[in-house]
Amino acid sequence: VQLQASGGGLVQAGGSLRLSCVASGFTLDNYAVAWFRQAPGKEGEGTSCISRSGGSTYYTDSVKGRFTVSRDNANNTVYLQMNSLKSEDTAVYYCAAERIPSVFVQTTWSNPRVYTNLWGQGTQVTVSS
């Protein structure tokens, strides 16, 4: 049972990347999935989250309008499309999954403590200015 994040890399400011989070050993469609990031010297933060059905998505203010989270339950995968990247987006990005009841997702998704044990290994995103 694991999550594997991939798709990071080096990109110039203004460019795009698409991250993938693939689940193995379990069915991802029972889980809300969030993307967190950790930059050196900064606190980690939640960037986005998608509900189990994909019907609801949530973003932190700094990425709204630039990042899009989506899911392909048939392929057990969640994506994070990142456009108009900025140097401040440089971080290691992690995906995390949890069976959060729909009624609680909006108010809890960005708290990493909500995600008890399903975390991807992280993928480095570096944006050069």
A tleap script that builds the chain and sets N, CA, C and O, in Angstrom:
source leaprc.protein.ff14SB
mol = sequence {
  NVAL GLN LEU GLN ALA SER GLY GLY GLY LEU
  VAL GLN ALA GLY GLY SER LEU ARG LEU SER
  CYS VAL ALA SER GLY PHE THR LEU ASP ASN
  TYR ALA VAL ALA TRP PHE ARG GLN ALA PRO
  GLY LYS GLU GLY GLU GLY THR SER CYS ILE
  SER ARG SER GLY GLY SER THR TYR TYR THR
  ASP SER VAL LYS GLY ARG PHE THR VAL SER
  ARG ASP ASN ALA ASN ASN THR VAL TYR LEU
  GLN MET ASN SER LEU LYS SER GLU ASP THR
  ALA VAL TYR TYR CYS ALA ALA GLU ARG ILE
  PRO SER VAL PHE VAL GLN THR THR TRP SER
  ASN PRO ARG VAL TYR THR ASN LEU TRP GLY
  GLN GLY THR GLN VAL THR VAL SER CSER
}
set mol.1.N position { 0.864 -1.188 0.000 }
set mol.1.CA position { 0.000 0.000 0.000 }
set mol.1.C position { 0.894 1.229 0.000 }
set mol.1.O position { 1.601 1.490 0.973 }
set mol.2.N position { 0.861 1.977 -1.085 }
set mol.2.CA position { 1.720 3.152 -1.143 }
set mol.2.C position { 1.243 4.142 -2.185 }
set mol.2.O position { 0.450 3.830 -3.074 }
set mol.3.N position { 1.772 5.373 -2.035 }
set mol.3.CA position { 1.587 6.426 -3.021 }
set mol.3.C position { 2.946 6.760 -3.607 }
set mol.3.O position { 3.954 6.771 -2.902 }
set mol.4.N position { 2.963 7.027 -4.875 }
set mol.4.CA position { 4.210 7.417 -5.526 }
set mol.4.C position { 3.977 8.706 -6.302 }
set mol.4.O position { 3.168 8.755 -7.229 }
set mol.5.N position { 4.706 9.753 -5.902 }
set mol.5.CA position { 4.624 11.037 -6.578 }
set mol.5.C position { 5.759 11.155 -7.581 }
set mol.5.O position { 6.874 10.697 -7.330 }
set mol.6.N position { 5.469 11.768 -8.710 }
set mol.6.CA position { 6.485 11.950 -9.742 }
set mol.6.C position { 6.117 13.166 -10.585 }
set mol.6.O position { 5.038 13.741 -10.445 }
set mol.7.N position { 7.047 13.542 -11.466 }
set mol.7.CA position { 6.769 14.614 -12.408 }
set mol.7.C position { 7.484 15.913 -12.119 }
set mol.7.O position { 7.384 16.862 -12.897 }
set mol.8.N position { 8.198 15.973 -11.020 }
set mol.8.CA position { 8.917 17.189 -10.704 }
set mol.8.C position { 10.089 17.395 -11.650 }
set mol.8.O position { 10.420 16.535 -12.466 }
set mol.9.N position { 10.705 18.564 -11.514 }
set mol.9.CA position { 11.843 18.864 -12.365 }
set mol.9.C position { 12.234 20.316 -12.248 }
set mol.9.O position { 11.775 21.041 -11.366 }
set mol.10.N position { 13.095 20.720 -13.161 }
set mol.10.CA position { 13.567 22.099 -13.228 }
set mol.10.C position { 12.850 22.803 -14.372 }
set mol.10.O position { 12.824 22.307 -15.498 }
set mol.11.N position { 12.273 23.954 -14.075 }
set mol.11.CA position { 11.532 24.693 -15.087 }
set mol.11.C position { 11.770 26.177 -14.880 }
set mol.11.O position { 12.001 26.627 -13.758 }
set mol.12.N position { 11.715 26.928 -15.957 }
set mol.12.CA position { 11.859 28.374 -15.846 }
set mol.12.C position { 10.572 29.004 -15.331 }
set mol.12.O position { 9.483 28.457 -15.501 }
set mol.13.N position { 10.715 30.139 -14.713 }
set mol.13.CA position { 9.538 30.881 -14.249 }
set mol.13.C position { 8.588 31.113 -15.420 }
set mol.13.O position { 8.998 31.455 -16.529 }
set mol.14.N position { 7.319 30.916 -15.132 }
set mol.14.CA position { 6.311 31.025 -16.180 }
set mol.14.C position { 5.987 29.715 -16.855 }
set mol.14.O position { 5.018 29.621 -17.609 }
set mol.15.N position { 6.787 28.707 -16.592 }
set mol.15.CA position { 6.584 27.408 -17.215 }
set mol.15.C position { 5.571 26.560 -16.473 }
set mol.15.O position { 4.919 27.015 -15.533 }
set mol.16.N position { 5.452 25.312 -16.918 }
set mol.16.CA position { 4.458 24.390 -16.371 }
set mol.16.C position { 5.068 23.035 -16.068 }
set mol.16.O position { 6.054 22.619 -16.677 }
set mol.17.N position { 4.458 22.368 -15.121 }
set mol.17.CA position { 4.783 20.979 -14.810 }
set mol.17.C position { 3.479 20.278 -14.416 }
set mol.17.O position { 2.533 20.912 -13.950 }
set mol.18.N position { 3.452 18.981 -14.611 }
set mol.18.CA position { 2.332 18.180 -14.134 }
set mol.18.C position { 2.863 17.075 -13.239 }
set mol.18.O position { 3.649 16.228 -13.663 }
set mol.19.N position { 2.427 17.102 -12.020 }
set mol.19.CA position { 2.798 16.056 -11.069 }
set mol.19.C position { 1.747 14.962 -11.073 }
set mol.19.O position { 0.564 15.213 -11.303 }
set mol.20.N position { 2.199 13.745 -10.814 }
set mol.20.CA position { 1.304 12.596 -10.718 }
set mol.20.C position { 1.469 11.927 -9.370 }
set mol.20.O position { 2.565 11.883 -8.810 }
set mol.21.N position { 0.386 11.415 -8.866 }
set mol.21.CA position { 0.393 10.655 -7.610 }
set mol.21.C position { -0.355 9.363 -7.895 }
set mol.21.O position { -1.572 9.363 -8.079 }
set mol.22.N position { 0.382 8.270 -7.928 }
set mol.22.CA position { -0.192 6.981 -8.270 }
set mol.22.C position { -0.294 6.113 -7.030 }
set mol.22.O position { 0.663 5.983 -6.266 }
set mol.23.N position { -1.449 5.528 -6.841 }
set mol.23.CA position { -1.664 4.646 -5.699 }
set mol.23.C position { -1.497 3.193 -6.126 }
set mol.23.O position { -1.892 2.799 -7.223 }
set mol.24.N position { -0.911 2.418 -5.246 }
set mol.24.CA position { -0.810 0.984 -5.491 }
set mol.24.C position { -1.167 0.240 -4.215 }
set mol.24.O position { -0.841 0.675 -3.111 }
set mol.25.N position { -1.831 -0.867 -4.383 }
set mol.25.CA position { -2.222 -1.678 -3.240 }
set mol.25.C position { -3.534 -1.293 -2.603 }
set mol.25.O position { -3.979 -1.940 -1.655 }
set mol.26.N position { -4.163 -0.244 -3.111 }
set mol.26.CA position { -5.471 0.150 -2.599 }
set mol.26.C position { -6.179 0.989 -3.662 }
set mol.26.O position { -5.572 1.430 -4.638 }
set mol.27.N position { -7.480 1.196 -3.445 }
set mol.27.CA position { -8.281 1.936 -4.406 }
set mol.27.C position { -8.365 3.390 -3.987 }
set mol.27.O position { -8.923 3.719 -2.941 }
set mol.28.N position { -7.802 4.256 -4.817 }
set mol.28.CA position { -7.688 5.663 -4.457 }
set mol.28.C position { -9.027 6.386 -4.444 }
set mol.28.O position { -9.151 7.433 -3.809 }
set mol.29.N position { -10.026 5.852 -5.129 }
set mol.29.CA position { -11.284 6.599 -5.220 }
set mol.29.C position { -12.057 6.649 -3.910 }
set mol.29.O position { -13.094 7.308 -3.831 }
set mol.30.N position { -11.571 5.964 -2.885 }
set mol.30.CA position { -12.186 6.084 -1.565 }
set mol.30.C position { -11.558 7.188 -0.725 }
set mol.30.O position { -11.919 7.386 0.435 }
set mol.31.N position { -10.599 7.913 -1.335 }
set mol.31.CA position { -9.797 8.858 -0.568 }
set mol.31.C position { -9.818 10.262 -1.164 }
set mol.31.O position { -9.807 10.443 -2.382 }
set mol.32.N position { -9.850 11.253 -0.269 }
set mol.32.CA position { -9.483 12.601 -0.676 }
set mol.32.C position { -7.963 12.625 -0.805 }
set mol.32.O position { -7.259 11.968 -0.038 }
set mol.33.N position { -7.466 13.376 -1.768 }
set mol.33.CA position { -6.028 13.438 -2.004 }
set mol.33.C position { -5.587 14.895 -2.028 }
set mol.33.O position { -6.194 15.736 -2.691 }
set mol.34.N position { -4.535 15.168 -1.302 }
set mol.34.CA position { -4.001 16.519 -1.214 }
set mol.34.C position { -2.556 16.551 -1.668 }
set mol.34.O position { -1.846 15.547 -1.622 }
set mol.35.N position { -2.137 17.732 -2.108 }
set mol.35.CA position { -0.731 17.987 -2.427 }
set mol.35.C position { -0.187 18.994 -1.420 }
set mol.35.O position { -0.752 20.072 -1.230 }
set mol.36.N position { 0.905 18.627 -0.789 }
set mol.36.CA position { 1.611 19.502 0.134 }
set mol.36.C position { 2.974 19.838 -0.458 }
set mol.36.O position { 3.470 19.142 -1.344 }
set mol.37.N position { 3.569 20.911 0.043 }
set mol.37.CA position { 4.926 21.218 -0.392 }
set mol.37.C position { 5.746 21.701 0.793 }
set mol.37.O position { 5.235 22.288 1.748 }
set mol.38.N position { 7.032 21.429 0.688 }
set mol.38.CA position { 7.970 21.820 1.731 }
set mol.38.C position { 9.163 22.473 1.073 }
set mol.38.O position { 9.902 21.828 0.330 }
set mol.39.N position { 9.352 23.752 1.344 }
set mol.39.CA position { 10.505 24.473 0.817 }
set mol.39.C position { 11.545 24.612 1.923 }
set mol.39.O position { 11.187 24.663 3.100 }
set mol.40.N position { 12.815 24.674 1.568 }
set mol.40.CA position { 13.868 24.809 2.582 }
set mol.40.C position { 13.647 26.045 3.448 }
set mol.40.O position { 13.428 27.145 2.940 }
set mol.41.N position { 13.708 25.844 4.760 }
set mol.41.CA position { 13.573 26.958 5.676 }
set mol.41.C position { 12.170 27.474 5.867 }
set mol.41.O position { 11.967 28.469 6.562 }
set mol.42.N position { 11.199 26.819 5.264 }
set mol.42.CA position { 9.810 27.269 5.381 }
set mol.42.C position { 8.945 26.154 5.936 }
set mol.42.O position { 9.293 24.975 5.863 }
set mol.43.N position { 7.826 26.547 6.485 }
set mol.43.CA position { 6.866 25.550 6.942 }
set mol.43.C position { 6.214 24.882 5.737 }
set mol.43.O position { 6.025 25.502 4.690 }
set mol.44.N position { 5.880 23.625 5.902 }
set mol.44.CA position { 5.148 22.948 4.847 }
set mol.44.C position { 3.752 23.530 4.732 }
set mol.44.O position { 3.196 24.043 5.703 }
set mol.45.N position { 3.195 23.445 3.536 }
set mol.45.CA position { 1.841 23.942 3.347 }
set mol.45.C position { 1.082 23.057 2.368 }
set mol.45.O position { 1.651 22.445 1.464 }
set mol.46.N position { -0.215 23.019 2.587 }
set mol.46.CA position { -1.084 22.337 1.642 }
set mol.46.C position { -1.349 23.246 0.471 }
set mol.46.O position { -1.677 24.418 0.654 }
set mol.47.N position { -1.210 22.717 -0.745 }
set mol.47.CA position { -1.464 23.544 -1.919 }
set mol.47.C position { -2.837 23.287 -2.518 }
set mol.47.O position { -3.484 24.204 -3.024 }
set mol.48.N position { -3.280 22.034 -2.460 }
set mol.48.CA position { -4.523 21.699 -3.133 }
set mol.48.C position { -5.046 20.362 -2.630 }
set mol.48.O position { -4.325 19.560 -2.036 }
set mol.49.N position { -6.325 20.162 -2.893 }
set mol.49.CA position { -6.955 18.910 -2.485 }
set mol.49.C position { -8.129 18.627 -3.407 }
set mol.49.O position { -8.800 19.539 -3.889 }
set mol.50.N position { -8.362 17.330 -3.642 }
set mol.50.CA position { -9.517 16.932 -4.435 }
set mol.50.C position { -10.309 15.907 -3.649 }
set mol.50.O position { -9.740 15.010 -3.026 }
set mol.51.N position { -11.620 16.046 -3.681 }
set mol.51.CA position { -12.479 15.148 -2.934 }
set mol.51.C position { -12.482 13.756 -3.580 }
set mol.51.O position { -11.942 13.553 -4.667 }
set mol.52.N position { -13.098 12.823 -2.885 }
set mol.52.CA position { -13.132 11.442 -3.364 }
set mol.52.C position { -13.710 11.348 -4.772 }
set mol.52.O position { -13.174 10.643 -5.627 }
set mol.53.N position { -14.773 12.043 -4.996 }
set mol.53.CA position { -15.458 11.958 -6.289 }
set mol.53.C position { -14.817 12.832 -7.348 }
set mol.53.O position { -15.058 12.654 -8.542 }
set mol.54.N position { -13.999 13.779 -6.906 }
set mol.54.CA position { -13.449 14.765 -7.828 }
set mol.54.C position { -14.360 15.955 -8.021 }
set mol.54.O position { -14.029 16.880 -8.762 }
set mol.55.N position { -15.500 15.941 -7.364 }
set mol.55.CA position { -16.464 17.016 -7.550 }
set mol.55.C position { -16.106 18.312 -6.858 }
set mol.55.O position { -16.632 19.374 -7.190 }
set mol.56.N position { -15.204 18.217 -5.892 }
set mol.56.CA position { -14.794 19.420 -5.157 }
set mol.56.C position { -13.277 19.500 -5.125 }
set mol.56.O position { -12.586 18.501 -4.921 }
set mol.57.N position { -12.778 20.707 -5.332 }
set mol.57.CA position { -11.344 20.948 -5.254 }
set mol.57.C position { -11.087 22.173 -4.388 }
set mol.57.O position { -11.928 23.066 -4.285 }
set mol.58.N position { -9.936 22.202 -3.780 }
set mol.58.CA position { -9.581 23.258 -2.840 }
set mol.58.C position { -8.138 23.660 -3.088 }
set mol.58.O position { -7.290 22.829 -3.415 }
set mol.59.N position { -7.875 24.953 -2.926 }
set mol.59.CA position { -6.539 25.481 -3.188 }
set mol.59.C position { -6.164 26.519 -2.142 }
set mol.59.O position { -7.015 27.249 -1.633 }
set mol.60.N position { -4.884 26.571 -1.836 }
set mol.60.CA position { -4.423 27.675 -1.031 }
set mol.60.C position { -4.354 28.917 -1.914 }
set mol.60.O position { -4.205 28.808 -3.131 }
set mol.61.N position { -4.462 30.091 -1.308 }
set mol.61.CA position { -4.590 31.313 -2.088 }
set mol.61.C position { -3.433 31.535 -3.058 }
set mol.61.O position { -3.636 32.052 -4.157 }
set mol.62.N position { -2.237 31.154 -2.663 }
set mol.62.CA position { -1.059 31.465 -3.474 }
set mol.62.C position { -1.010 30.688 -4.790 }
set mol.62.O position { -0.236 31.038 -5.681 }
set mol.63.N position { -1.817 29.651 -4.924 }
set mol.63.CA position { -1.780 28.864 -6.163 }
set mol.63.C position { -3.088 28.922 -6.940 }
set mol.63.O position { -3.182 28.374 -8.038 }
set mol.64.N position { -4.086 29.573 -6.386 }
set mol.64.CA position { -5.379 29.655 -7.073 }
set mol.64.C position { -5.208 30.306 -8.436 }
set mol.64.O position { -4.521 31.317 -8.580 }
set mol.65.N position { -5.843 29.710 -9.423 }
set mol.65.CA position { -5.756 30.216 -10.781 }
set mol.65.C position { -4.537 29.724 -11.537 }
set mol.65.O position { -4.450 29.916 -12.750 }
set mol.66.N position { -3.597 29.097 -10.855 }
set mol.66.CA position { -2.386 28.587 -11.516 }
set mol.66.C position { -2.287 27.063 -11.434 }
set mol.66.O position { -1.806 26.419 -12.366 }
set mol.67.N position { -2.735 26.496 -10.335 }
set mol.67.CA position { -2.667 25.047 -10.144 }
set mol.67.C position { -4.053 24.443 -10.309 }
set mol.67.O position { -5.062 25.047 -9.946 }
set mol.68.N position { -4.079 23.237 -10.866 }
set mol.68.CA position { -5.328 22.501 -11.005 }
set mol.68.C position { -5.105 21.060 -10.585 }
set mol.68.O position { -4.228 20.373 -11.111 }
set mol.69.N position { -5.904 20.615 -9.640 }
set mol.69.CA position { -5.820 19.224 -9.196 }
set mol.69.C position { -6.959 18.452 -9.848 }
set mol.69.O position { -8.087 18.935 -9.944 }
set mol.70.N position { -6.639 17.245 -10.294 }
set mol.70.CA position { -7.643 16.401 -10.939 }
set mol.70.C position { -7.348 14.947 -10.605 }
set mol.70.O position { -6.287 14.616 -10.077 }
set mol.71.N position { -8.298 14.097 -10.921 }
set mol.71.CA position { -8.077 12.684 -10.626 }
set mol.71.C position { -8.634 11.803 -11.728 }
set mol.71.O position { -9.606 12.142 -12.402 }
set mol.72.N position { -7.987 10.669 -11.885 }
set mol.72.CA position { -8.418 9.642 -12.819 }
set mol.72.C position { -8.555 8.367 -12.001 }
set mol.72.O position { -7.607 7.594 -11.863 }
set mol.73.N position { -9.733 8.165 -11.470 }
set mol.73.CA position { -9.912 7.017 -10.574 }
set mol.73.C position { -9.723 5.685 -11.293 }
set mol.73.O position { -9.331 4.695 -10.674 }
set mol.74.N position { -9.993 5.655 -12.567 }
set mol.74.CA position { -9.806 4.405 -13.310 }
set mol.74.C position { -8.346 3.973 -13.316 }
set mol.74.O position { -8.031 2.784 -13.369 }
set mol.75.N position { -7.457 4.974 -13.260 }
set mol.75.CA position { -6.021 4.679 -13.249 }
set mol.75.C position { -5.391 4.920 -11.884 }
set mol.75.O position { -4.168 4.931 -11.741 }
set mol.76.N position { -6.256 5.113 -10.876 }
set mol.76.CA position { -5.740 5.249 -9.508 }
set mol.76.C position { -4.716 6.365 -9.371 }
set mol.76.O position { -3.718 6.219 -8.666 }
set mol.77.N position { -4.969 7.484 -10.049 }
set mol.77.CA position { -3.983 8.558 -10.129 }
set mol.77.C position { -4.634 9.914 -9.887 }
set mol.77.O position { -5.758 10.173 -10.316 }
set mol.78.N position { -3.898 10.767 -9.189 }
set mol.78.CA position { -4.273 12.164 -9.018 }
set mol.78.C position { -3.168 13.015 -9.624 }
set mol.78.O position { -1.985 12.701 -9.493 }
set mol.79.N position { -3.563 14.088 -10.285 }
set mol.79.CA position { -2.621 14.968 -10.956 }
set mol.79.C position { -2.646 16.355 -10.339 }
set mol.79.O position { -3.648 16.796 -9.777 }
set mol.80.N position { -1.510 17.027 -10.461 }
set mol.80.CA position { -1.447 18.443 -10.123 }
set mol.80.C position { -0.804 19.162 -11.300 }
set mol.80.O position { 0.402 19.063 -11.528 }
set mol.81.N position { -1.626 19.879 -12.033 }
set mol.81.CA position { -1.134 20.690 -13.143 }
set mol.81.C position { -0.740 22.047 -12.599 }
set mol.81.O position { -1.555 22.754 -12.007 }
set mol.82.N position { 0.508 22.401 -12.804 }
set mol.82.CA position { 1.027 23.662 -12.273 }
set mol.82.C position { 1.449 24.549 -13.433 }
set mol.82.O position { 2.369 24.213 -14.179 }
set mol.83.N position { 0.788 25.658 -13.579 }
set mol.83.CA position { 1.086 26.605 -14.643 }
set mol.83.C position { 1.593 27.916 -14.058 }
set mol.83.O position { 1.455 28.170 -12.861 }
set mol.84.N position { 2.174 28.735 -14.905 }
set mol.84.CA position { 2.672 30.056 -14.487 }
set mol.84.C position { 3.512 29.937 -13.221 }
set mol.84.O position { 3.320 30.676 -12.256 }
set mol.85.N position { 4.422 29.016 -13.247 }
set mol.85.CA position { 5.222 28.736 -12.053 }
set mol.85.C position { 6.106 29.922 -11.693 }
set mol.85.O position { 6.601 30.649 -12.554 }
set mol.86.N position { 6.283 30.086 -10.393 }
set mol.86.CA position { 7.086 31.165 -9.847 }
set mol.86.C position { 8.222 30.571 -9.013 }
set mol.86.O position { 8.161 29.414 -8.596 }
set mol.87.N position { 9.237 31.361 -8.782 }
set mol.87.CA position { 10.371 30.866 -7.999 }
set mol.87.C position { 9.920 30.418 -6.605 }
set mol.87.O position { 10.490 29.489 -6.032 }
set mol.88.N position { 8.907 31.077 -6.070 }
set mol.88.CA position { 8.427 30.708 -4.736 }
set mol.88.C position { 7.661 29.392 -4.710 }
set mol.88.O position { 7.285 28.920 -3.637 }
set mol.89.N position { 7.425 28.797 -5.869 }
set mol.89.CA position { 6.825 27.465 -5.918 }
set mol.89.C position { 7.865 26.368 -5.744 }
set mol.89.O position { 7.519 25.192 -5.630 }
set mol.90.N position { 9.140 26.750 -5.723 }
set mol.90.CA position { 10.202 25.766 -5.554 }
set mol.90.C position { 10.055 25.058 -4.210 }
set mol.90.O position { 10.020 25.704 -3.163 }
set mol.91.N position { 9.972 23.740 -4.243 }
set mol.91.CA position { 9.746 22.951 -3.035 }
set mol.91.C position { 9.752 21.474 -3.409 }
set mol.91.O position { 9.752 21.108 -4.584 }
set mol.92.N position { 9.757 20.648 -2.385 }
set mol.92.CA position { 9.456 19.232 -2.579 }
set mol.92.C position { 7.947 19.072 -2.399 }
set mol.92.O position { 7.371 19.526 -1.410 }
set mol.93.N position { 7.334 18.428 -3.361 }
set mol.93.CA position { 5.888 18.253 -3.355 }
set mol.93.C position { 5.543 16.814 -2.979 }
set mol.93.O position { 6.129 15.858 -3.486 }
set mol.94.N position { 4.584 16.695 -2.084 }
set mol.94.CA position { 4.133 15.404 -1.595 }
set mol.94.C position { 2.632 15.257 -1.823 }
set mol.94.O position { 1.877 16.220 -1.689 }
set mol.95.N position { 2.214 14.061 -2.165 }
set mol.95.CA position { 0.790 13.795 -2.171 }
set mol.95.C position { 0.449 12.972 -0.923 }
set mol.95.O position { 1.275 12.225 -0.398 }
set mol.96.N position { -0.773 13.136 -0.481 }
set mol.96.CA position { -1.246 12.428 0.704 }
set mol.96.C position { -2.714 12.080 0.504 }
set mol.96.O position { -3.451 12.826 -0.141 }
set mol.97.N position { -3.132 10.964 1.049 }
set mol.97.CA position { -4.502 10.493 0.863 }
set mol.97.C position { -5.119 10.118 2.205 }
set mol.97.O position { -4.452 9.581 3.089 }
set mol.98.N position { -6.380 10.407 2.329 }
set mol.98.CA position { -7.101 10.053 3.558 }
set mol.98.C position { -8.587 9.952 3.241 }
set mol.98.O position { -9.106 10.643 2.365 }
set mol.99.N position { -9.255 9.071 3.977 }
set mol.99.CA position { -10.712 8.925 3.811 }
set mol.99.C position { -11.417 9.966 4.678 }
set mol.99.O position { -11.988 9.662 5.725 }
set mol.100.N position { -11.351 11.194 4.198 }
set mol.100.CA position { -11.967 12.294 4.928 }
set mol.100.C position { -13.442 12.361 4.546 }
set mol.100.O position { -13.760 12.450 3.361 }
set mol.101.N position { -14.340 12.321 5.511 }
set mol.101.CA position { -15.764 12.496 5.168 }
set mol.101.C position { -15.975 13.800 4.418 }
set mol.101.O position { -15.407 14.833 4.774 }
set mol.102.N position { -16.792 13.745 3.383 }
set mol.102.CA position { -16.973 14.895 2.499 }
set mol.102.C position { -17.303 16.170 3.243 }
set mol.102.O position { -16.841 17.251 2.877 }
set mol.103.N position { -18.095 16.045 4.280 }
set mol.103.CA position { -18.538 17.231 5.022 }
set mol.103.C position { -17.374 17.913 5.721 }
set mol.103.O position { -17.481 19.086 6.077 }
set mol.104.N position { -16.275 17.219 5.926 }
set mol.104.CA position { -15.136 17.785 6.655 }
set mol.104.C position { -13.982 18.214 5.751 }
set mol.104.O position { -13.050 18.860 6.230 }
set mol.105.N position { -14.011 17.879 4.473 }
set mol.105.CA position { -12.848 18.119 3.618 }
set mol.105.C position { -12.499 19.601 3.545 }
set mol.105.O position { -11.333 19.979 3.662 }
set mol.106.N position { -13.515 20.435 3.353 }
set mol.106.CA position { -13.246 21.849 3.131 }
set mol.106.C position { -12.494 22.485 4.299 }
set mol.106.O position { -11.659 23.368 4.097 }
set mol.107.N position { -12.788 22.042 5.506 }
set mol.107.CA position { -12.198 22.691 6.678 }
set mol.107.C position { -10.948 21.985 7.193 }
set mol.107.O position { -10.255 22.511 8.064 }
set mol.108.N position { -10.655 20.803 6.666 }
set mol.108.CA position { -9.527 20.051 7.236 }
set mol.108.C position { -8.429 19.690 6.244 }
set mol.108.O position { -7.360 19.240 6.656 }
set mol.109.N position { -8.664 19.873 4.958 }
set mol.109.CA position { -7.771 19.281 3.966 }
set mol.109.C position { -6.330 19.754 4.088 }
set mol.109.O position { -5.411 18.996 3.777 }
set mol.110.N position { -6.112 20.975 4.528 }
set mol.110.CA position { -4.761 21.529 4.529 }
set mol.110.C position { -3.970 21.204 5.799 }
set mol.110.O position { -2.823 21.626 5.940 }
set mol.111.N position { -4.570 20.466 6.709 }
set mol.111.CA position { -3.881 20.074 7.941 }
set mol.111.C position { -3.180 18.739 7.710 }
set mol.111.O position { -3.855 17.723 7.540 }
set mol.112.N position { -1.864 18.710 7.698 }
set mol.112.CA position { -1.168 17.457 7.398 }
set mol.112.C position { -1.461 16.346 8.403 }
set mol.112.O position { -1.317 15.167 8.079 }
set mol.113.N position { -1.868 16.706 9.609 }
set mol.113.CA position { -2.153 15.687 10.626 }
set mol.113.C position { -3.380 14.861 10.281 }
set mol.113.O position { -3.584 13.777 10.827 }
set mol.114.N position { -4.197 15.380 9.369 }
set mol.114.CA position { -5.380 14.637 8.954 }
set mol.114.C position { -4.999 13.369 8.187 }
set mol.114.O position { -5.742 12.388 8.188 }
set mol.115.N position { -3.854 13.398 7.545 }
set mol.115.CA position { -3.407 12.305 6.676 }
set mol.115.C position { -2.530 11.381 7.509 }
set mol.115.O position { -1.367 11.686 7.772 }
set mol.116.N position { -3.083 10.271 7.912 }
set mol.116.CA position { -2.446 9.490 8.967 }
set mol.116.C position { -1.260 8.670 8.487 }
set mol.116.O position { -0.236 8.624 9.169 }
set mol.117.N position { -1.369 8.018 7.323 }
set mol.117.CA position { -0.229 7.182 6.966 }
set mol.117.C position { 0.015 7.016 5.473 }
set mol.117.O position { 0.926 6.286 5.083 }
set mol.118.N position { -0.774 7.672 4.626 }
set mol.118.CA position { -0.580 7.511 3.187 }
set mol.118.C position { 0.030 8.782 2.606 }
set mol.118.O position { -0.667 9.749 2.297 }
set mol.119.N position { 1.345 8.748 2.470 }
set mol.119.CA position { 2.094 9.860 1.902 }
set mol.119.C position { 3.004 9.339 0.799 }
set mol.119.O position { 3.603 8.271 0.923 }
set mol.120.N position { 3.099 10.112 -0.285 }
set mol.120.CA position { 4.064 9.802 -1.312 }
set mol.120.C position { 5.453 10.236 -0.864 }
set mol.120.O position { 5.599 10.918 0.150 }
set mol.121.N position { 6.463 9.843 -1.617 }
set mol.121.CA position { 7.849 10.072 -1.216 }
set mol.121.C position { 8.337 11.477 -1.539 }
set mol.121.O position { 9.413 11.858 -1.079 }
set mol.122.N position { 7.604 12.250 -2.298 }
set mol.122.CA position { 8.039 13.602 -2.614 }
set mol.122.C position { 8.720 13.692 -3.959 }
set mol.122.O position { 9.451 12.789 -4.364 }
set mol.123.N position { 8.473 14.788 -4.645 }
set mol.123.CA position { 9.139 15.045 -5.918 }
set mol.123.C position { 9.562 16.515 -5.924 }
set mol.123.O position { 8.793 17.399 -5.547 }
set mol.124.N position { 10.793 16.756 -6.356 }
set mol.124.CA position { 11.368 18.102 -6.284 }
set mol.124.C position { 10.912 18.942 -7.476 }
set mol.124.O position { 11.005 18.519 -8.629 }
set mol.125.N position { 10.426 20.122 -7.176 }
set mol.125.CA position { 10.092 21.112 -8.199 }
set mol.125.C position { 10.992 22.322 -7.974 }
set mol.125.O position { 10.995 22.918 -6.897 }
set mol.126.N position { 11.748 22.672 -8.998 }
set mol.126.CA position { 12.637 23.825 -8.911 }
set mol.126.C position { 12.297 24.787 -10.038 }
set mol.126.O position { 12.323 24.422 -11.213 }
set mol.127.N position { 11.979 26.017 -9.663 }
set mol.127.CA position { 11.616 27.036 -10.643 }
set mol.127.C position { 12.708 28.090 -10.650 }
set mol.127.O position { 12.964 28.743 -9.639 }
set mol.128.N position { 13.344 28.247 -11.792 }
set mol.128.CA position { 14.422 29.226 -11.908 }
set mol.128.C position { 13.868 30.553 -12.419 }
set mol.128.O position { 13.022 30.590 -13.313 }
set mol.129.N position { 14.359 31.626 -11.839 }
set mol.129.CA position { 13.859 32.954 -12.219 }
set mol.129.C position { 14.737 33.574 -13.288 }
set mol.129.O position { 14.472 34.691 -13.733 }
savepdb mol mol.pdb
quit
